Amino acid sequence: MAPILSLSSASQRRPLWFRTYRFFSQHIRSTFFLLILLFTIVNIYLNISFDFLRPIPKPPAEPVDRRLIGGVGIRSKSTLGNGSRSGSGTEKGKEDSSLGQAFPIWKTRWLQDQELEDPEAEGVREEIAKKIKGEAERTLDIVYTWVNGTDAILKDVKEKYKEISELFLYFKNNTRPTNNPNINPKNREPPLVGNGKGDQTIHRFRDNNELKYSLRSIAEYIPEKMLGRIHILTTEVPDSRSGQAVGQVPEWLDLGKVDEKVRLVKHREVYDNTSVLPSFNSLSIESQMHHVSDLADTFIYMNDDIFFGLPVDTSDFWTPLYGFVFHLTNEIIDPAIPSLGISPNVGEWQSLQYTNYLLSKQFGARHRAYLSHIVHIMNRPILDEIQSIWPEEFDKTASHRFRGEGQAQEINMAFFMAHYVMERLRETQLTSYWKYRLDKNQDGKLDWEEREELVRMVEEYDETLPKVVNRRKAVPFPIDPTFKSFLQEPDKKLESVGISWTGRTNYVQSGMDGYPFMIKGADLSQSSSNQYSRQPSSTRTEPSRRQCQFNIDFCLGLQFRNKTAPAIDSSVGKESLFERLAFTEYHCGDCLLHIVRRRSTKPGMSSVMPLDQASEAFSQVANDMSRYNYVIGRSQFTFMQLTTGDKSEAGLKRLLARNQTETYFCVNDDVPDSPLIAKRVRGLFAGFLETRLPHPSPWEKLS
């Protein structure tokens, strides 16, 4: 037995190569076929796989289809008070306060060089500070949309209108429209949305007394000097006795205490066409909210499930120096060309895509950032301006009683407002440079001397770029010391003129530093349509670290740098070279604006604004820049959804523990339509609200 054991152990100690050789020699036929198969796979991979994986080149970006809104030097119809809505600025609102007034000199100096004082005049700074502080102390109104969906009468009314709604008839018949992806190539038609199960669940209309506690948060955390009036938009229901339509009133609201501070505004008071009422669609109601009578020019819009969590002030929303404060996140991007996929949920996303479709036809088909789900700063004159450009789309949205009607082609007002302002400021800046800086002699033509200045500017900028640009990977470029950001110690600048700074909102980028969402690593030698899926730059990236390589031949054409070529038309109208640069191939406009803005020797727009400061064009550019001025802000906030009992309890406990850190919080009702779960979560939520916001507001009934 010993020799046998010895032979076995010796065989196991033989080298691996020997054992491998013995195996393949015993299976030579199998080895031969494996080698042939391996050779075939490698050959296929080397010869066709790279071609197969290479993206198919897309056609050039389609030209935008711009609607007339008035460019730099031309006031749009809406701002003249001639919008599509009769009496929108006079009968039910107020005139745009910026019209008919001389543009303040201090604003001109601030926009151009970010200076607030004249070194040759004593005491001017104190006088200017008083004017700025006075403008900053204009109160901000607040607008709510609210409905008590648990009202039995309202439920009956809603069911009645569901029986005649095309949307619900479609769901009931369980028919589906033909969904052909070829219907919408290249943004030619609006997106179509069809689904087989309507998202009109009870949680959208359920009332958990959120408005009561949201008003408590206003009373506790908003200073009296900032707070204007609170407008609560409400629906009407038939009175159980008389049958007459009466507006809904929260049962806890003391009508004897509201006075002029809190107003209940019926939908019929703001709708252009009252025949579409009642409406059960928040998007429809939002499209009409800027028609509230005596509404402040600048106001805050919020849902009743949003709450203030810490003290705030005007600088968290708007200032005369830095403009609107938009809370945007580039972590969620709405595509420029909406998908046509069938979805079981007609929610917010479809309205965002449709709104971005409208913006893309006007300003270029790009991705646009999602707004954080907190309070939104709005401006009535600008909303009137938007409505005057897209009147049919506003009317169509207002006519949809239920969200999702009309193939869900509905506008999202907060998204529209923010991105319209951002695009209009960018358009003003580019137009000003193109018309009033590049075309120096104002003859409507760009001769070689004028074109050469742009060519030389681009070449000088290219010298500062790294020799190799890796467009597939974000490169940590060094800080450009020549870039003078508009955001230089904004807290100290504001406090120097008496505007309080809470520190709750961090200004991360100004629209005066260029468009904040440039394509990261954009290739300006090819169309924007081929870079459609690229992620934009983050607002966390300092503008001084952003780089782009402007391609004159692609962006401006081969004739632009040809010395012997005739003068080029410098108009900014339809089918012009400027339209292609600024909108169709928007990445070219973004890069050019970045290069031009970099030439400012001070942290202002001196390199962009017209040279002739006494001209009407200069005054108009300054006015438009002030009108559309904005910053991207970041505040600490929490968004949570109530779902099942255990998850809701855990989430509410975590939120309560963060009561010293969250400036805003939103608690969204997404509880399933189950009586037992809904009852438990309602109790948990009520306890949380009473613990977090225990002090009654001045407008509540005594318990």
NUTOR-451565 format. One line per 5 residues: number of its first residue (from 1); their letters; for each residue x, y, z of C-alpha. Coordinates in steps of 0.2 Angstrom, whole numbers. Example, Ala and Ser with C-alpha at 12.3 -4.5 7.8 and 13.67 -1.06 7.14 Angstrom:
BEGIN
1> AS> 62 -22 39 ~ 68 -5 36
! end
This chain:
BEGIN
1> MAPIL> 0 0 0 ~ 14 12 3 ~ 21 12 -15 ~ 3 16 -21 ~ 1 31 -10
6> SLSSA> 19 37 -15 ~ 15 36 -34 ~ -2 46 -31 ~ 6 60 -21 ~ 20 61 -34
11> SQRRP> 8 63 -48 ~ 0 77 -39 ~ 16 86 -37 ~ 19 87 -56 ~ 20 105 -63
16> LWFRT> 5 114 -69 ~ 11 115 -87 ~ 13 96 -88 ~ -4 93 -82 ~ -11 106 -94
21> YRFFS> -2 98 -108 ~ -8 80 -104 ~ -26 87 -103 ~ -26 95 -120 ~ -16 81 -128
26> QHIRS> -30 69 -122 ~ -43 81 -129 ~ -35 87 -145 ~ -51 88 -155 ~ -59 99 -143
31> TFFLL> -44 110 -141 ~ -43 112 -160 ~ -61 118 -161 ~ -59 130 -146 ~ -44 138 -154
36> ILLFT> -54 141 -170 ~ -69 148 -160 ~ -57 160 -151 ~ -49 165 -167 ~ -66 169 -175
41> IVNIY> -72 179 -160 ~ -56 190 -159 ~ -56 192 -178 ~ -75 198 -177 ~ -71 210 -163
46> LNISF> -56 218 -171 ~ -64 220 -188 ~ -82 226 -185 ~ -85 229 -166 ~ -78 246 -166
51> DFLRP> -88 252 -181 ~ -103 244 -173 ~ -101 253 -156 ~ -96 270 -164 ~ -111 281 -163
56> IPKPP> -120 285 -179 ~ -117 304 -183 ~ -132 314 -181 ~ -138 328 -193 ~ -134 346 -189
61> AEPVD> -146 354 -176 ~ -162 360 -183 ~ -164 379 -183 ~ -174 386 -169 ~ -192 392 -172
66> RRLIG> -191 408 -162 ~ -207 419 -158 ~ -206 438 -157 ~ -202 444 -140 ~ -192 459 -144
71> GVGIR> -173 460 -143 ~ -161 471 -135 ~ -167 489 -139 ~ -184 483 -142 ~ -197 482 -128
76> SKSTL> -208 467 -129 ~ -226 468 -131 ~ -230 462 -113 ~ -219 475 -105 ~ -229 488 -114
81> GNGSR> -245 482 -106 ~ -252 475 -122 ~ -251 456 -118 ~ -263 444 -125 ~ -273 444 -109
86> SGSGT> -285 459 -108 ~ -281 470 -93 ~ -268 458 -86 ~ -257 472 -80 ~ -270 485 -75
91> EKGKE> -287 478 -72 ~ -282 463 -61 ~ -264 467 -57 ~ -252 482 -57 ~ -242 490 -70
96> DSSLG> -224 485 -72 ~ -215 497 -60 ~ -199 497 -71 ~ -208 506 -85 ~ -208 524 -88
101> QAFPI> -194 527 -75 ~ -176 533 -79 ~ -164 519 -76 ~ -154 523 -60 ~ -136 527 -62
106> WKTRW> -131 516 -47 ~ -138 501 -56 ~ -128 505 -72 ~ -112 507 -62 ~ -116 491 -52
111> LQDQE> -119 481 -68 ~ -104 488 -78 ~ -91 488 -65 ~ -99 482 -49 ~ -96 499 -40
116> LEDPE> -108 508 -29 ~ -99 524 -25 ~ -91 538 -35 ~ -73 542 -28 ~ -75 560 -34
121> AEGVR> -91 564 -24 ~ -92 563 -5 ~ -108 556 3 ~ -114 548 -13 ~ -112 530 -5
126> EEIAK> -124 534 9 ~ -137 541 -3 ~ -135 526 -14 ~ -136 514 0 ~ -153 521 6
131> KIKGE> -160 519 -12 ~ -154 501 -13 ~ -160 497 4 ~ -177 505 0 ~ -179 495 -15
136> AERTL> -174 479 -6 ~ -187 482 8 ~ -201 480 -5 ~ -212 467 3 ~ -214 450 -5
141> DIVYT> -231 442 -7 ~ -234 424 -5 ~ -246 414 -16 ~ -253 397 -12 ~ -264 384 -22
146> WVNGT> -275 375 -10 ~ -289 363 -10 ~ -298 352 3 ~ -300 336 -7 ~ -308 327 8
151> DAILK> -323 338 6 ~ -338 326 1 ~ -346 339 -10 ~ -330 342 -20 ~ -328 324 -22
156> DVKEK> -345 323 -30 ~ -341 337 -41 ~ -325 329 -47 ~ -333 313 -51 ~ -346 322 -61
161> YKEIS> -333 330 -72 ~ -323 314 -73 ~ -338 306 -82 ~ -336 319 -96 ~ -317 321 -97
166> ELFLY> -309 314 -113 ~ -294 308 -102 ~ -305 297 -91 ~ -316 291 -105 ~ -300 286 -114
171> FKNNT> -294 277 -98 ~ -312 269 -96 ~ -312 262 -114 ~ -294 256 -111 ~ -288 262 -129
176> RPTNN> -271 267 -133 ~ -265 279 -146 ~ -252 274 -159 ~ -235 277 -151 ~ -223 279 -166
181> PNINP> -205 285 -161 ~ -204 293 -178 ~ -217 305 -175 ~ -206 317 -165 ~ -188 316 -173
186> KNREP> -178 332 -169 ~ -191 341 -159 ~ -203 344 -173 ~ -219 341 -163 ~ -224 342 -145
191> PLVGN> -222 326 -135 ~ -237 314 -135 ~ -241 306 -118 ~ -253 291 -117 ~ -256 278 -103
196> GKGDQ> -268 266 -98 ~ -270 271 -80 ~ -274 289 -74 ~ -264 296 -60 ~ -278 305 -51
201> TIHRF> -276 296 -34 ~ -283 302 -18 ~ -267 308 -11 ~ -266 323 -23 ~ -281 330 -15
206> RDNNE> -281 324 3 ~ -280 338 16 ~ -269 335 31 ~ -270 353 38 ~ -253 356 29
211> LKYSL> -258 374 25 ~ -262 378 44 ~ -244 373 48 ~ -236 381 33 ~ -244 398 38
216> RSIAE> -237 395 56 ~ -220 393 48 ~ -222 409 39 ~ -228 418 55 ~ -213 411 64
221> YIPEK> -198 413 52 ~ -202 427 40 ~ -199 445 46 ~ -214 456 46 ~ -204 469 35
226> MLGRI> -202 456 21 ~ -220 449 22 ~ -233 456 10 ~ -250 448 8 ~ -253 430 7
231> HILTT> -265 425 -7 ~ -273 407 -5 ~ -281 402 -22 ~ -296 391 -18 ~ -309 382 -28
236> EVPDS> -328 384 -27 ~ -341 371 -22 ~ -360 371 -22 ~ -367 376 -5 ~ -377 362 3
241> RSGQA> -392 373 7 ~ -393 387 -7 ~ -384 377 -21 ~ -374 393 -25 ~ -356 391 -28
246> VGQVP> -345 396 -13 ~ -326 396 -11 ~ -318 383 1 ~ -312 390 17 ~ -300 380 29
251> EWLDL> -310 376 44 ~ -296 382 56 ~ -295 399 48 ~ -303 414 57 ~ -310 425 44
256> GKVDE> -312 439 56 ~ -293 439 59 ~ -287 438 41 ~ -290 457 36 ~ -279 462 22
261> KVRLV> -264 450 26 ~ -272 434 21 ~ -284 433 6 ~ -294 419 0 ~ -295 421 -19
266> KHREV> -307 411 -29 ~ -302 403 -46 ~ -315 413 -55 ~ -306 429 -50 ~ -290 424 -59
271> YDNTS> -295 414 -74 ~ -296 422 -91 ~ -309 409 -96 ~ -320 404 -82 ~ -330 391 -93
276> VLPSF> -316 379 -89 ~ -319 379 -71 ~ -320 370 -59 ~ -302 364 -61 ~ -294 349 -52
281> NSLSI> -277 352 -61 ~ -264 362 -51 ~ -254 365 -67 ~ -270 374 -74 ~ -272 384 -58
286> ESQMH> -253 389 -58 ~ -254 395 -76 ~ -267 409 -70 ~ -260 413 -53 ~ -251 429 -59
291> HVSDL> -268 437 -63 ~ -272 439 -44 ~ -277 457 -42 ~ -265 469 -32 ~ -251 455 -33
296> ADTFI> -234 462 -29 ~ -222 462 -44 ~ -211 449 -35 ~ -219 435 -25 ~ -216 418 -18
301> YMNDD> -225 403 -24 ~ -227 388 -14 ~ -238 373 -11 ~ -246 370 6 ~ -234 355 9
306> IFFGL> -219 366 10 ~ -213 374 26 ~ -200 386 32 ~ -189 379 45 ~ -177 393 50
311> PVDTS> -177 412 49 ~ -176 419 32 ~ -175 436 24 ~ -177 445 7 ~ -159 441 2
316> DFWTP> -164 422 2 ~ -176 426 -13 ~ -171 442 -22 ~ -161 457 -21 ~ -159 473 -32
321> LYGFV> -140 469 -33 ~ -140 450 -38 ~ -158 448 -44 ~ -169 432 -42 ~ -162 417 -32
326> FHLTN> -166 401 -41 ~ -163 384 -32 ~ -158 373 -47 ~ -150 356 -47 ~ -140 349 -61
331> EIIDP> -142 331 -54 ~ -159 329 -63 ~ -160 336 -81 ~ -175 337 -92 ~ -170 332 -110
336> AIPSL> -173 344 -124 ~ -182 331 -134 ~ -195 323 -123 ~ -198 304 -125 ~ -214 297 -132
341> GISPN> -215 282 -120 ~ -231 277 -113 ~ -231 280 -94 ~ -243 274 -81 ~ -241 291 -72
346> VGEWQ> -246 308 -78 ~ -236 318 -65 ~ -225 333 -65 ~ -212 326 -77 ~ -223 327 -93
351> SLQYT> -226 346 -89 ~ -207 349 -87 ~ -203 340 -103 ~ -217 350 -113 ~ -211 366 -105
356> NYLLS> -193 362 -110 ~ -199 358 -128 ~ -206 376 -129 ~ -190 383 -122 ~ -180 373 -134
361> KQFGA> -189 379 -149 ~ -186 397 -143 ~ -168 396 -136 ~ -160 380 -142 ~ -163 362 -139
366> RHRAY> -153 359 -123 ~ -155 350 -107 ~ -161 361 -93 ~ -160 359 -74 ~ -173 354 -62
371> LSHIV> -179 366 -49 ~ -178 360 -31 ~ -195 356 -24 ~ -196 371 -12 ~ -202 388 -13
376> HIMNR> -201 397 -30 ~ -197 415 -33 ~ -209 422 -46 ~ -211 439 -55 ~ -228 445 -62
381> PILDE> -222 456 -76 ~ -211 443 -82 ~ -225 430 -81 ~ -236 442 -91 ~ -222 443 -104
386> IQSIW> -221 424 -105 ~ -239 423 -108 ~ -239 436 -121 ~ -226 425 -131 ~ -235 408 -128
391> PEEFD> -254 413 -126 ~ -261 397 -134 ~ -250 386 -123 ~ -257 396 -108 ~ -275 394 -113
396> KTASH> -272 376 -117 ~ -265 372 -100 ~ -279 382 -91 ~ -292 372 -101 ~ -287 355 -94
401> RFRGE> -298 351 -79 ~ -287 336 -75 ~ -269 334 -76 ~ -264 324 -92 ~ -278 330 -103
406> GQAQE> -273 336 -120 ~ -259 323 -121 ~ -252 331 -106 ~ -246 346 -115 ~ -246 358 -100
411> INMAF> -233 371 -95 ~ -224 371 -78 ~ -224 389 -72 ~ -210 389 -60 ~ -198 379 -72
416> FMAHY> -204 391 -86 ~ -200 407 -76 ~ -183 402 -70 ~ -176 396 -87 ~ -185 410 -97
421> VMERL> -176 422 -86 ~ -159 413 -88 ~ -161 412 -107 ~ -166 430 -108 ~ -151 436 -98
426> RETQL> -140 426 -109 ~ -148 432 -125 ~ -147 451 -119 ~ -128 448 -116 ~ -124 440 -132
431> TSYWK> -135 452 -142 ~ -127 467 -134 ~ -109 461 -138 ~ -114 456 -156 ~ -123 472 -160
436> YRLDK> -115 486 -150 ~ -97 480 -147 ~ -92 469 -162 ~ -101 480 -174 ~ -92 496 -169
441> NQDGK> -98 508 -183 ~ -116 501 -181 ~ -118 499 -200 ~ -126 482 -198 ~ -111 474 -206
446> LDWEE> -96 465 -199 ~ -81 471 -210 ~ -64 462 -208 ~ -57 474 -195 ~ -72 471 -184
451> REELV> -71 452 -187 ~ -52 452 -184 ~ -55 458 -166 ~ -65 443 -162 ~ -53 431 -171
456> RMVEE> -39 439 -161 ~ -48 438 -145 ~ -52 419 -148 ~ -33 416 -152 ~ -27 425 -137
461> YDETL> -39 414 -126 ~ -34 398 -135 ~ -16 402 -129 ~ -22 400 -111 ~ -29 383 -114
466> PKVVN> -20 367 -110 ~ -12 359 -125 ~ -22 343 -124 ~ -40 344 -120 ~ -48 327 -115
471> RRKAV> -66 329 -119 ~ -71 312 -112 ~ -66 316 -94 ~ -68 332 -84 ~ -51 340 -82
476> PFPID> -47 350 -66 ~ -42 366 -75 ~ -32 379 -65 ~ -41 395 -59 ~ -40 408 -73
481> PTFKS> -33 423 -63 ~ -40 435 -77 ~ -58 430 -74 ~ -67 443 -62 ~ -82 434 -55
486> FLQEP> -98 444 -51 ~ -100 435 -35 ~ -86 442 -24 ~ -91 442 -6 ~ -109 445 -10
491> DKKLE> -113 445 9 ~ -102 459 13 ~ -108 469 -3 ~ -126 467 3 ~ -123 471 21
496> SVGIS> -113 487 16 ~ -129 494 9 ~ -140 488 24 ~ -147 472 16 ~ -147 458 29
501> WTGRT> -139 442 25 ~ -145 427 35 ~ -132 415 28 ~ -146 402 24 ~ -143 403 6
506> NYVQS> -127 402 -3 ~ -125 411 -20 ~ -115 398 -30 ~ -116 407 -47 ~ -122 423 -55
511> GMDGY> -130 424 -73 ~ -118 439 -75 ~ -104 426 -76 ~ -111 417 -91 ~ -123 403 -93
516> PFMIK> -122 392 -78 ~ -125 375 -87 ~ -112 375 -101 ~ -109 357 -109 ~ -94 350 -100
521> GADLS> -80 347 -112 ~ -90 353 -127 ~ -83 349 -144 ~ -86 365 -154 ~ -80 358 -170
526> QSSSN> -97 348 -172 ~ -115 351 -170 ~ -124 352 -153 ~ -135 338 -158 ~ -120 326 -157
531> QYSRQ> -117 331 -139 ~ -135 330 -134 ~ -132 317 -120 ~ -117 326 -113 ~ -119 332 -95
536> PSSTR> -118 351 -92 ~ -105 359 -81 ~ -109 359 -62 ~ -114 375 -54 ~ -101 370 -41
541> TEPSR> -88 373 -54 ~ -81 390 -52 ~ -83 400 -69 ~ -65 404 -68 ~ -61 386 -70
546> RQCQF> -72 383 -85 ~ -64 381 -102 ~ -70 379 -119 ~ -61 379 -136 ~ -71 391 -148
551> NIDFC> -71 384 -166 ~ -73 400 -178 ~ -75 389 -194 ~ -89 379 -187 ~ -98 392 -176
556> LGLQF> -96 407 -188 ~ -92 399 -205 ~ -77 398 -216 ~ -79 416 -222 ~ -78 424 -205
561> RNKTA> -59 424 -204 ~ -57 427 -223 ~ -49 444 -225 ~ -55 446 -243 ~ -73 440 -239
566> PAIDS> -86 454 -240 ~ -94 461 -225 ~ -105 449 -215 ~ -123 453 -210 ~ -123 457 -191
571> SVGKE> -142 457 -189 ~ -149 446 -175 ~ -166 441 -183 ~ -172 425 -190 ~ -160 414 -200
576> SLFER> -146 425 -196 ~ -128 420 -192 ~ -131 426 -174 ~ -147 415 -172 ~ -136 400 -177
581> LAFTE> -122 405 -165 ~ -133 410 -150 ~ -147 397 -151 ~ -146 383 -164 ~ -128 379 -160
586> YHCGD> -130 386 -142 ~ -114 378 -136 ~ -105 391 -147 ~ -114 405 -139 ~ -110 399 -122
591> CLLHI> -92 398 -126 ~ -91 415 -134 ~ -100 423 -120 ~ -87 415 -108 ~ -73 422 -118
596> VRRRS> -80 439 -119 ~ -85 440 -101 ~ -67 435 -96 ~ -61 451 -104 ~ -70 462 -91
601> TKPGM> -56 470 -81 ~ -68 472 -66 ~ -81 460 -59 ~ -95 467 -70 ~ -102 467 -88
606> SSVMP> -90 481 -95 ~ -84 469 -109 ~ -102 465 -115 ~ -112 482 -113 ~ -112 495 -127
611> LDQAS> -98 507 -128 ~ -109 523 -130 ~ -115 525 -112 ~ -126 539 -117 ~ -135 529 -131
616> EAFSQ> -153 522 -129 ~ -145 505 -133 ~ -134 506 -117 ~ -149 511 -106 ~ -160 497 -114
621> VANDM> -146 484 -111 ~ -144 489 -93 ~ -162 489 -90 ~ -164 471 -97 ~ -149 465 -88
626> SRYNY> -156 471 -72 ~ -173 464 -76 ~ -167 446 -79 ~ -153 447 -66 ~ -152 430 -56
631> VIGRS> -141 419 -46 ~ -141 400 -42 ~ -143 398 -24 ~ -141 383 -12 ~ -150 381 4
636> QFTFM> -152 366 16 ~ -168 358 14 ~ -177 341 15 ~ -189 333 3 ~ -198 317 10
641> QLTTG> -213 307 5 ~ -225 299 17 ~ -228 282 11 ~ -231 267 23 ~ -232 269 42
646> DKSEA> -215 262 47 ~ -206 272 33 ~ -216 288 37 ~ -212 287 56 ~ -193 284 53
651> GLKRL> -193 299 40 ~ -202 311 51 ~ -191 307 66 ~ -175 311 56 ~ -183 327 50
656> LARNQ> -187 332 67 ~ -169 329 73 ~ -164 341 59 ~ -174 356 65 ~ -159 367 67
661> TETYF> -152 364 50 ~ -166 364 37 ~ -171 381 30 ~ -185 373 21 ~ -194 356 21
666> CVNDD> -207 348 11 ~ -217 333 16 ~ -227 326 2 ~ -242 315 4 ~ -239 299 -6
671> VPDSP> -248 287 5 ~ -257 272 -3 ~ -276 273 -4 ~ -278 261 11 ~ -289 267 25
676> LIAKR> -278 259 39 ~ -261 265 32 ~ -268 282 29 ~ -276 284 46 ~ -259 279 55
681> VRGLF> -248 290 44 ~ -261 305 46 ~ -259 303 65 ~ -240 302 64 ~ -239 317 52
686> AGFLE> -251 327 64 ~ -240 324 79 ~ -224 329 69 ~ -232 345 63 ~ -238 350 81
691> TRLPH> -221 346 88 ~ -211 355 75 ~ -223 371 73 ~ -232 372 90 ~ -236 391 90
696> PSPWE> -253 396 82 ~ -252 409 68 ~ -262 425 70 ~ -275 419 58 ~ -281 404 67
701> KLS> -296 401 77 ~ -294 399 95 ~ -295 381 100
! end
